[in-house]
Amino acid sequence: MAQLSITTFLTLDGVMQAPGGPEEDTSDGFDLGGWSVPYGDEDFGAFVDEVFGRVGAFLLGRRTYEIFAGYWPKVTDPDNPVASKLNSLPKYVASTTLDKADWAGSTVIGGDLVKEVAALKERTEGELQVHGSARLAHFLLSHDLVDQLNLLVFPVVLGKGRRLFADGVTPTAFRHTGARTTAAGVAINTYERAGRPEFGTYLAE
């Protein structure tokens, strides 16, 4: 049975929209895309390679799937640790608007997404990985389907854009299981789901 992990790039103010380029995701008038690019270095690349080394299958939202499908099939180097996994392993696209997905190994899923994702976790070895995919991430978090978060926090504030933790997300506690900082200043933290939050007070009774 697979763990479901979300790996995402975030600004200091929690924005995850369009980290990779100005045209990556301009929805809602977002015009600050590409904010992660100046911070790419060997440390960053090494962590990404580690994540892809654990994957058994991918679960992607429609927009992220289309971005990936427009680029990664063109990268044919078998030694590329990201391209080799994306091009060879199963990819499941959560969408109510796509009828089919043409990238080899891709399957569109919909309907009862909670049930379908639970079934994917049951039959997948390794990690079932979500990359980016903001709306899908919101859905998975709200239905307690996320086992692990890899949050790569970049030292930049944007003040607008789609955020990972939207209002109304299910209150959830996580356990901190890993941390490192790249030479360029990206703070990488890993968390595992630990149930519901506990609450208290600092006020003396």
C-alpha positions as CSV (number, residue, x, y, z in Angstrom):
1,M,0.0,0.0,0.0
2,A,1.3,3.4,-1.0
3,Q,1.7,6.6,1.1
4,L,0.2,9.6,-0.6
5,S,2.6,12.4,-0.6
6,I,2.3,16.0,-1.8
7,T,5.4,17.8,-2.9
8,T,5.0,21.5,-3.5
9,F,6.9,24.8,-3.8
10,L,5.7,27.6,-1.6
11,T,6.5,31.2,-1.0
12,L,6.9,32.5,2.5
13,D,3.3,33.7,2.3
14,G,2.1,30.3,1.2
15,V,1.6,30.8,-2.5
16,M,2.1,27.7,-4.7
17,Q,0.9,29.1,-8.1
18,A,3.2,29.0,-11.1
19,P,6.6,28.5,-9.6
20,G,8.2,27.4,-12.8
21,G,7.5,30.2,-15.3
22,P,5.5,33.3,-16.2
23,E,3.1,31.4,-18.4
24,E,2.7,28.3,-16.3
25,D,-0.5,29.3,-14.6
26,T,-2.0,32.8,-15.2
27,S,-5.5,32.0,-13.9
28,D,-7.2,34.7,-11.9
29,G,-4.8,37.2,-13.5
30,F,-1.7,35.9,-11.7
31,D,1.3,37.6,-13.3
32,L,4.2,36.6,-10.9
33,G,5.0,33.2,-12.3
34,G,8.5,31.8,-12.2
35,W,9.4,32.8,-8.7
36,S,11.2,29.6,-7.8
37,V,13.6,29.6,-10.7
38,P,16.3,31.9,-9.2
39,Y,16.7,29.5,-6.3
40,G,17.4,26.3,-8.2
41,D,20.8,24.8,-7.2
42,E,22.4,21.4,-6.7
43,D,20.9,21.0,-3.2
44,F,17.4,21.6,-4.6
45,G,18.0,19.2,-7.5
46,A,19.3,16.5,-5.1
47,F,16.2,16.6,-3.0
48,V,13.9,16.5,-6.0
49,D,15.8,13.5,-7.3
50,E,15.4,11.8,-3.9
51,V,11.6,12.3,-4.0
52,F,11.3,10.9,-7.5
53,G,13.4,7.9,-6.4
54,R,10.5,6.8,-4.1
55,V,7.6,7.1,-6.5
56,G,5.4,4.3,-7.6
57,A,2.8,6.3,-9.4
58,F,1.7,9.9,-9.9
59,L,-1.6,11.6,-9.1
60,L,-2.0,14.9,-10.9
61,G,-4.6,17.7,-11.3
62,R,-5.5,18.6,-14.9
63,R,-3.5,21.8,-15.1
64,T,-0.3,20.2,-13.7
65,Y,-0.8,17.2,-16.0
66,E,-1.0,19.5,-19.0
67,I,2.1,21.4,-18.0
68,F,4.1,18.2,-17.4
69,A,2.7,16.5,-20.6
70,G,3.9,19.5,-22.6
71,Y,7.5,19.2,-21.5
72,W,8.6,15.9,-20.0
73,P,7.8,13.5,-22.9
74,K,10.4,15.5,-24.9
75,V,13.1,14.7,-22.3
76,T,14.3,11.3,-23.4
77,D,17.5,10.9,-21.4
78,P,17.1,7.6,-19.5
79,D,19.5,8.8,-16.8
80,N,17.3,11.8,-16.0
81,P,15.7,10.8,-12.7
82,V,12.6,12.9,-13.1
83,A,11.9,12.3,-16.8
84,S,12.5,8.6,-16.6
85,K,9.9,8.2,-13.8
86,L,7.3,10.5,-15.3
87,N,7.5,8.9,-18.7
88,S,7.5,5.3,-17.5
89,L,5.3,5.1,-14.4
90,P,1.5,5.3,-14.2
91,K,0.0,8.7,-14.1
92,Y,-3.6,9.3,-12.9
93,V,-5.3,12.6,-13.8
94,A,-8.0,13.8,-11.5
95,S,-10.4,15.7,-13.8
96,T,-14.0,16.2,-14.6
97,T,-13.3,18.0,-17.9
98,L,-10.7,15.7,-19.6
99,D,-12.1,12.8,-21.6
100,K,-8.7,11.2,-22.2
101,A,-5.0,11.7,-21.5
102,D,-2.6,11.1,-24.4
103,W,0.7,10.9,-22.5
104,A,1.7,7.3,-22.4
105,G,0.7,5.6,-19.1
106,S,-1.9,8.2,-18.2
107,T,-5.5,7.5,-17.0
108,V,-8.2,10.0,-16.3
109,I,-10.1,9.4,-13.0
110,G,-13.2,11.1,-11.7
111,G,-16.5,10.2,-10.2
112,D,-16.1,9.3,-6.6
113,L,-12.6,10.6,-6.2
114,V,-12.3,9.7,-2.6
115,K,-13.0,6.1,-3.3
116,E,-10.7,6.1,-6.4
117,V,-7.8,7.6,-4.6
118,A,-8.2,5.1,-1.7
119,A,-8.1,2.3,-4.3
120,L,-5.0,3.7,-6.0
121,K,-3.2,3.8,-2.6
122,E,-4.1,0.2,-2.0
123,R,-2.7,-1.1,-5.3
124,T,0.4,1.1,-5.6
125,E,3.8,0.2,-4.3
126,G,6.1,3.0,-3.2
127,E,4.6,6.5,-3.0
128,L,1.6,7.8,-4.8
129,Q,2.9,11.3,-5.5
130,V,1.1,14.6,-6.1
131,H,3.2,17.5,-7.4
132,G,1.8,21.0,-7.4
133,S,-1.9,20.5,-8.4
134,A,-3.3,23.1,-6.0
135,R,-7.0,22.3,-6.4
136,L,-6.4,18.5,-6.1
137,A,-4.2,19.1,-3.1
138,H,-7.0,21.1,-1.4
139,F,-9.4,18.2,-2.1
140,L,-7.1,15.5,-0.8
141,L,-6.3,17.5,2.4
142,S,-10.0,18.1,3.1
143,H,-10.7,14.4,2.9
144,D,-7.8,13.1,5.0
145,L,-6.1,11.4,2.1
146,V,-2.6,12.9,2.5
147,D,0.0,11.0,4.4
148,Q,3.0,13.1,3.9
149,L,3.9,16.7,2.9
150,N,7.1,17.9,1.3
151,L,7.1,21.6,1.6
152,L,9.8,23.6,-0.2
153,V,9.6,27.1,1.1
154,F,11.3,29.8,-1.0
155,P,12.5,33.1,0.5
156,V,10.1,35.3,-1.4
157,V,6.8,36.9,-0.7
158,L,4.3,37.6,-3.5
159,G,1.1,38.9,-1.8
160,K,-1.2,37.1,-4.1
161,G,-1.8,33.8,-5.8
162,R,-3.3,30.4,-5.0
163,R,-2.3,29.0,-1.7
164,L,-1.8,25.4,-0.5
165,F,-3.9,25.7,2.7
166,A,-7.2,27.3,1.7
167,D,-9.8,28.5,4.2
168,G,-12.0,25.6,5.3
169,V,-9.3,22.9,5.1
170,T,-9.8,20.1,7.6
171,P,-7.9,20.8,10.8
172,T,-5.1,18.3,10.8
173,A,-1.9,17.7,12.9
174,F,1.4,16.8,11.3
175,R,4.6,15.4,12.7
176,H,7.8,17.0,11.5
177,T,10.1,14.2,10.1
178,G,12.8,16.0,8.1
179,A,14.4,19.3,7.4
180,R,17.2,20.8,5.4
181,T,18.1,24.1,3.8
182,T,19.6,24.5,0.4
183,A,22.6,26.8,-0.3
184,A,20.2,29.2,-2.1
185,G,18.0,29.4,1.0
186,V,15.1,27.1,0.3
187,A,13.8,25.5,3.5
188,I,12.7,21.9,2.8
189,N,10.5,20.4,5.5
190,T,8.7,17.0,5.5
191,Y,5.7,16.3,7.6
192,E,3.6,13.1,8.2
193,R,-0.1,13.2,9.2
194,A,-0.6,12.7,12.9
195,G,-4.4,13.0,13.3
196,R,-6.4,15.8,14.7
197,P,-4.8,18.9,16.4
198,E,-4.8,19.1,20.2
199,F,-5.6,22.5,21.8
200,G,-4.7,24.1,25.1
201,T,-4.0,27.5,26.7
202,Y,-1.0,29.4,28.0
203,L,-3.2,31.2,30.5
204,A,-2.9,30.1,34.2
205,E,-6.1,28.9,35.7
